[in-house]
């Protein structure tokens, strides 16, 4: 075994995790998002959801905003219980905007009759 390199002499690229032979720990934990960035994402989700719902009243053009709101709300879900519930409002308004857009698509396809028409 004299021709094999030891772990101590092995060189790694900067930022690459190399296991320590004397340790049973895994790789270092990933940094989680800060609560401030999660709250900003949740507020952006709420704004996109509300705007998508308002635009969705007049046609299907609110669908992209509503889809973005749902995606951001799901990304802003907290990992802990005590985080604010703003992401839920973004999720609800986004889903309502998607529902309004689907209703407009059904009206345009003639599946649902227009009220009063």
Secondary structure, 3 states (H helix, E strand, C coil): CCCCCCHHHCCCCCCCCCCCCCCCCCCCCCCCCCHHHHHHHHHHHHHHHHHHHHHHCCCHHHHHHHHHHHHHHHHCCCCCCCCCCHHHHHHHHHHHHHHHHHHHHHHHHCCCCCCCC
